Amino acid sequence: MMLPLMHHGMVLMGLPYSESSLHHTQSGGTPYGVSHYAGSNGTMALSTDEKTLAYRPR
């Protein structure tokens, strides 16, 4: 799946294990990248851990 995504200009980035939020998040985020599970009806909001993992200061 990576090749079609890269063909369309997507950038694939993982998360290092040094990210502390990665070790205790319950709803999203893996070493393969930031993710979010919104629940079966799509109403679950982003958790603080998910927001922390998604934010990367420049």
Phi and psi restraints in degrees (range 20) as a CNS / XPLOR table:
assign (resid 1 and name C) (resid 2 and name N)
       (resid 2 and name CA) (resid 2 and name C) 1.0 -62.4 20.0 2
assign (resid 2 and name N) (resid 2 and name CA)
       (resid 2 and name C) (resid 3 and name N) 1.0 -41.6 20.0 2
assign (resid 2 and name C) (resid 3 and name N)
       (resid 3 and name CA) (resid 3 and name C) 1.0 -61.5 20.0 2
assign (resid 3 and name N) (resid 3 and name CA)
       (resid 3 and name C) (resid 4 and name N) 1.0 -47.3 20.0 2
assign (resid 3 and name C) (resid 4 and name N)
       (resid 4 and name CA) (resid 4 and name C) 1.0 -61.4 20.0 2
assign (resid 4 and name N) (resid 4 and name CA)
       (resid 4 and name C) (resid 5 and name N) 1.0 -38.4 20.0 2
assign (resid 4 and name C) (resid 5 and name N)
       (resid 5 and name CA) (resid 5 and name C) 1.0 -64.5 20.0 2
assign (resid 5 and name N) (resid 5 and name CA)
       (resid 5 and name C) (resid 6 and name N) 1.0 -43.5 20.0 2
assign (resid 5 and name C) (resid 6 and name N)
       (resid 6 and name CA) (resid 6 and name C) 1.0 -66.1 20.0 2
assign (resid 6 and name N) (resid 6 and name CA)
       (resid 6 and name C) (resid 7 and name N) 1.0 -35.2 20.0 2
assign (resid 6 and name C) (resid 7 and name N)
       (resid 7 and name CA) (resid 7 and name C) 1.0 -60.3 20.0 2
assign (resid 7 and name N) (resid 7 and name CA)
       (resid 7 and name C) (resid 8 and name N) 1.0 -33.0 20.0 2
assign (resid 7 and name C) (resid 8 and name N)
       (resid 8 and name CA) (resid 8 and name C) 1.0 -93.3 20.0 2
assign (resid 8 and name N) (resid 8 and name CA)
       (resid 8 and name C) (resid 9 and name N) 1.0 13.0 20.0 2
assign (resid 8 and name C) (resid 9 and name N)
       (resid 9 and name CA) (resid 9 and name C) 1.0 89.5 20.0 2
assign (resid 9 and name N) (resid 9 and name CA)
       (resid 9 and name C) (resid 10 and name N) 1.0 9.8 20.0 2
assign (resid 9 and name C) (resid 10 and name N)
       (resid 10 and name CA) (resid 10 and name C) 1.0 -71.5 20.0 2
assign (resid 10 and name N) (resid 10 and name CA)
       (resid 10 and name C) (resid 11 and name N) 1.0 151.0 20.0 2
assign (resid 10 and name C) (resid 11 and name N)
       (resid 11 and name CA) (resid 11 and name C) 1.0 -114.0 20.0 2
assign (resid 11 and name N) (resid 11 and name CA)
       (resid 11 and name C) (resid 12 and name N) 1.0 125.4 20.0 2
assign (resid 11 and name C) (resid 12 and name N)
       (resid 12 and name CA) (resid 12 and name C) 1.0 -100.0 20.0 2
assign (resid 12 and name N) (resid 12 and name CA)
       (resid 12 and name C) (resid 13 and name N) 1.0 125.4 20.0 2
assign (resid 12 and name C) (resid 13 and name N)
       (resid 13 and name CA) (resid 13 and name C) 1.0 -136.1 20.0 2
assign (resid 13 and name N) (resid 13 and name CA)
       (resid 13 and name C) (resid 14 and name N) 1.0 136.1 20.0 2
assign (resid 13 and name C) (resid 14 and name N)
       (resid 14 and name CA) (resid 14 and name C) 1.0 -97.2 20.0 2
assign (resid 14 and name N) (resid 14 and name CA)
       (resid 14 and name C) (resid 15 and name N) 1.0 177.3 20.0 2
assign (resid 14 and name C) (resid 15 and name N)
       (resid 15 and name CA) (resid 15 and name C) 1.0 -114.8 20.0 2
assign (resid 15 and name N) (resid 15 and name CA)
       (resid 15 and name C) (resid 16 and name N) 1.0 133.2 20.0 2
assign (resid 15 and name C) (resid 16 and name N)
       (resid 16 and name CA) (resid 16 and name C) 1.0 -73.3 20.0 2
assign (resid 16 and name N) (resid 16 and name CA)
       (resid 16 and name C) (resid 17 and name N) 1.0 152.5 20.0 2
assign (resid 16 and name C) (resid 17 and name N)
       (resid 17 and name CA) (resid 17 and name C) 1.0 -65.7 20.0 2
assign (resid 17 and name N) (resid 17 and name CA)
       (resid 17 and name C) (resid 18 and name N) 1.0 -12.3 20.0 2
assign (resid 17 and name C) (resid 18 and name N)
       (resid 18 and name CA) (resid 18 and name C) 1.0 -73.0 20.0 2
assign (resid 18 and name N) (resid 18 and name CA)
       (resid 18 and name C) (resid 19 and name N) 1.0 -11.1 20.0 2
assign (resid 18 and name C) (resid 19 and name N)
       (resid 19 and name CA) (resid 19 and name C) 1.0 -74.3 20.0 2
assign (resid 19 and name N) (resid 19 and name CA)
       (resid 19 and name C) (resid 20 and name N) 1.0 113.1 20.0 2
assign (resid 19 and name C) (resid 20 and name N)
       (resid 20 and name CA) (resid 20 and name C) 1.0 -65.4 20.0 2
assign (resid 20 and name N) (resid 20 and name CA)
       (resid 20 and name C) (resid 21 and name N) 1.0 -33.2 20.0 2
assign (resid 20 and name C) (resid 21 and name N)
       (resid 21 and name CA) (resid 21 and name C) 1.0 -64.3 20.0 2
assign (resid 21 and name N) (resid 21 and name CA)
       (resid 21 and name C) (resid 22 and name N) 1.0 -24.6 20.0 2
assign (resid 21 and name C) (resid 22 and name N)
       (resid 22 and name CA) (resid 22 and name C) 1.0 -64.5 20.0 2
assign (resid 22 and name N) (resid 22 and name CA)
       (resid 22 and name C) (resid 23 and name N) 1.0 -29.0 20.0 2
assign (resid 22 and name C) (resid 23 and name N)
       (resid 23 and name CA) (resid 23 and name C) 1.0 -82.9 20.0 2
assign (resid 23 and name N) (resid 23 and name CA)
       (resid 23 and name C) (resid 24 and name N) 1.0 -18.0 20.0 2
assign (resid 23 and name C) (resid 24 and name N)
       (resid 24 and name CA) (resid 24 and name C) 1.0 -127.9 20.0 2
assign (resid 24 and name N) (resid 24 and name CA)
       (resid 24 and name C) (resid 25 and name N) 1.0 11.6 20.0 2
assign (resid 24 and name C) (resid 25 and name N)
       (resid 25 and name CA) (resid 25 and name C) 1.0 -70.7 20.0 2
assign (resid 25 and name N) (resid 25 and name CA)
       (resid 25 and name C) (resid 26 and name N) 1.0 142.7 20.0 2
assign (resid 25 and name C) (resid 26 and name N)
       (resid 26 and name CA) (resid 26 and name C) 1.0 -109.7 20.0 2
assign (resid 26 and name N) (resid 26 and name CA)
       (resid 26 and name C) (resid 27 and name N) 1.0 -13.8 20.0 2
assign (resid 26 and name C) (resid 27 and name N)
       (resid 27 and name CA) (resid 27 and name C) 1.0 -121.8 20.0 2
assign (resid 27 and name N) (resid 27 and name CA)
       (resid 27 and name C) (resid 28 and name N) 1.0 -7.5 20.0 2
assign (resid 27 and name C) (resid 28 and name N)
       (resid 28 and name CA) (resid 28 and name C) 1.0 176.0 20.0 2
assign (resid 28 and name N) (resid 28 and name CA)
       (resid 28 and name C) (resid 29 and name N) 1.0 161.5 20.0 2
assign (resid 28 and name C) (resid 29 and name N)
       (resid 29 and name CA) (resid 29 and name C) 1.0 101.1 20.0 2
assign (resid 29 and name N) (resid 29 and name CA)
       (resid 29 and name C) (resid 30 and name N) 1.0 122.0 20.0 2
assign (resid 29 and name C) (resid 30 and name N)
       (resid 30 and name CA) (resid 30 and name C) 1.0 -137.8 20.0 2
assign (resid 30 and name N) (resid 30 and name CA)
       (resid 30 and name C) (resid 31 and name N) 1.0 168.8 20.0 2
assign (resid 30 and name C) (resid 31 and name N)
       (resid 31 and name CA) (resid 31 and name C) 1.0 -61.7 20.0 2
assign (resid 31 and name N) (resid 31 and name CA)
       (resid 31 and name C) (resid 32 and name N) 1.0 -15.2 20.0 2
assign (resid 31 and name C) (resid 32 and name N)
       (resid 32 and name CA) (resid 32 and name C) 1.0 -86.3 20.0 2
assign (resid 32 and name N) (resid 32 and name CA)
       (resid 32 and name C) (resid 33 and name N) 1.0 -7.5 20.0 2
assign (resid 32 and name C) (resid 33 and name N)
       (resid 33 and name CA) (resid 33 and name C) 1.0 144.3 20.0 2
assign (resid 33 and name N) (resid 33 and name CA)
       (resid 33 and name C) (resid 34 and name N) 1.0 172.0 20.0 2
assign (resid 33 and name C) (resid 34 and name N)
       (resid 34 and name CA) (resid 34 and name C) 1.0 -72.9 20.0 2
assign (resid 34 and name N) (resid 34 and name CA)
       (resid 34 and name C) (resid 35 and name N) 1.0 140.4 20.0 2
assign (resid 34 and name C) (resid 35 and name N)
       (resid 35 and name CA) (resid 35 and name C) 1.0 -146.7 20.0 2
assign (resid 35 and name N) (resid 35 and name CA)
       (resid 35 and name C) (resid 36 and name N) 1.0 169.9 20.0 2
assign (resid 35 and name C) (resid 36 and name N)
       (resid 36 and name CA) (resid 36 and name C) 1.0 -150.0 20.0 2
assign (resid 36 and name N) (resid 36 and name CA)
       (resid 36 and name C) (resid 37 and name N) 1.0 134.0 20.0 2
assign (resid 36 and name C) (resid 37 and name N)
       (resid 37 and name CA) (resid 37 and name C) 1.0 -107.8 20.0 2
assign (resid 37 and name N) (resid 37 and name CA)
       (resid 37 and name C) (resid 38 and name N) 1.0 115.2 20.0 2
assign (resid 37 and name C) (resid 38 and name N)
       (resid 38 and name CA) (resid 38 and name C) 1.0 -91.6 20.0 2
assign (resid 38 and name N) (resid 38 and name CA)
       (resid 38 and name C) (resid 39 and name N) 1.0 5.0 20.0 2
assign (resid 38 and name C) (resid 39 and name N)
       (resid 39 and name CA) (resid 39 and name C) 1.0 87.5 20.0 2
assign (resid 39 and name N) (resid 39 and name CA)
       (resid 39 and name C) (resid 40 and name N) 1.0 170.3 20.0 2
assign (resid 39 and name C) (resid 40 and name N)
       (resid 40 and name CA) (resid 40 and name C) 1.0 -68.1 20.0 2
assign (resid 40 and name N) (resid 40 and name CA)
       (resid 40 and name C) (resid 41 and name N) 1.0 -25.0 20.0 2
assign (resid 40 and name C) (resid 41 and name N)
       (resid 41 and name CA) (resid 41 and name C) 1.0 -104.8 20.0 2
assign (resid 41 and name N) (resid 41 and name CA)
       (resid 41 and name C) (resid 42 and name N) 1.0 2.0 20.0 2
assign (resid 41 and name C) (resid 42 and name N)
       (resid 42 and name CA) (resid 42 and name C) 1.0 74.9 20.0 2
assign (resid 42 and name N) (resid 42 and name CA)
       (resid 42 and name C) (resid 43 and name N) 1.0 23.3 20.0 2
assign (resid 42 and name C) (resid 43 and name N)
       (resid 43 and name CA) (resid 43 and name C) 1.0 -106.9 20.0 2
assign (resid 43 and name N) (resid 43 and name CA)
       (resid 43 and name C) (resid 44 and name N) 1.0 -6.3 20.0 2
assign (resid 43 and name C) (resid 44 and name N)
       (resid 44 and name CA) (resid 44 and name C) 1.0 -70.8 20.0 2
assign (resid 44 and name N) (resid 44 and name CA)
       (resid 44 and name C) (resid 45 and name N) 1.0 129.6 20.0 2
assign (resid 44 and name C) (resid 45 and name N)
       (resid 45 and name CA) (resid 45 and name C) 1.0 -81.3 20.0 2
assign (resid 45 and name N) (resid 45 and name CA)
       (resid 45 and name C) (resid 46 and name N) 1.0 166.1 20.0 2
assign (resid 45 and name C) (resid 46 and name N)
       (resid 46 and name CA) (resid 46 and name C) 1.0 -64.3 20.0 2
assign (resid 46 and name N) (resid 46 and name CA)
       (resid 46 and name C) (resid 47 and name N) 1.0 138.2 20.0 2
assign (resid 46 and name C) (resid 47 and name N)
       (resid 47 and name CA) (resid 47 and name C) 1.0 -83.7 20.0 2
assign (resid 47 and name N) (resid 47 and name CA)
       (resid 47 and name C) (resid 48 and name N) 1.0 166.1 20.0 2
assign (resid 47 and name C) (resid 48 and name N)
       (resid 48 and name CA) (resid 48 and name C) 1.0 -60.9 20.0 2
assign (resid 48 and name N) (resid 48 and name CA)
       (resid 48 and name C) (resid 49 and name N) 1.0 -40.1 20.0 2
assign (resid 48 and name C) (resid 49 and name N)
       (resid 49 and name CA) (resid 49 and name C) 1.0 -62.1 20.0 2
assign (resid 49 and name N) (resid 49 and name CA)
       (resid 49 and name C) (resid 50 and name N) 1.0 -42.5 20.0 2
assign (resid 49 and name C) (resid 50 and name N)
       (resid 50 and name CA) (resid 50 and name C) 1.0 -63.5 20.0 2
assign (resid 50 and name N) (resid 50 and name CA)
       (resid 50 and name C) (resid 51 and name N) 1.0 -41.8 20.0 2
assign (resid 50 and name C) (resid 51 and name N)
       (resid 51 and name CA) (resid 51 and name C) 1.0 -64.0 20.0 2
assign (resid 51 and name N) (resid 51 and name CA)
       (resid 51 and name C) (resid 52 and name N) 1.0 -41.0 20.0 2
assign (resid 51 and name C) (resid 52 and name N)
       (resid 52 and name CA) (resid 52 and name C) 1.0 -63.7 20.0 2
assign (resid 52 and name N) (resid 52 and name CA)
       (resid 52 and name C) (resid 53 and name N) 1.0 -42.8 20.0 2
assign (resid 52 and name C) (resid 53 and name N)
       (resid 53 and name CA) (resid 53 and name C) 1.0 -68.4 20.0 2
assign (resid 53 and name N) (resid 53 and name CA)
       (resid 53 and name C) (resid 54 and name N) 1.0 -33.3 20.0 2
assign (resid 53 and name C) (resid 54 and name N)
       (resid 54 and name CA) (resid 54 and name C) 1.0 -78.0 20.0 2
assign (resid 54 and name N) (resid 54 and name CA)
       (resid 54 and name C) (resid 55 and name N) 1.0 -25.5 20.0 2
assign (resid 54 and name C) (resid 55 and name N)
       (resid 55 and name CA) (resid 55 and name C) 1.0 -85.1 20.0 2
assign (resid 55 and name N) (resid 55 and name CA)
       (resid 55 and name C) (resid 56 and name N) 1.0 125.2 20.0 2
assign (resid 55 and name C) (resid 56 and name N)
       (resid 56 and name CA) (resid 56 and name C) 1.0 -129.2 20.0 2
assign (resid 56 and name N) (resid 56 and name CA)
       (resid 56 and name C) (resid 57 and name N) 1.0 107.2 20.0 2
assign (resid 56 and name C) (resid 57 and name N)
       (resid 57 and name CA) (resid 57 and name C) 1.0 -64.0 20.0 2
assign (resid 57 and name N) (resid 57 and name CA)
       (resid 57 and name C) (resid 58 and name N) 1.0 149.4 20.0 2
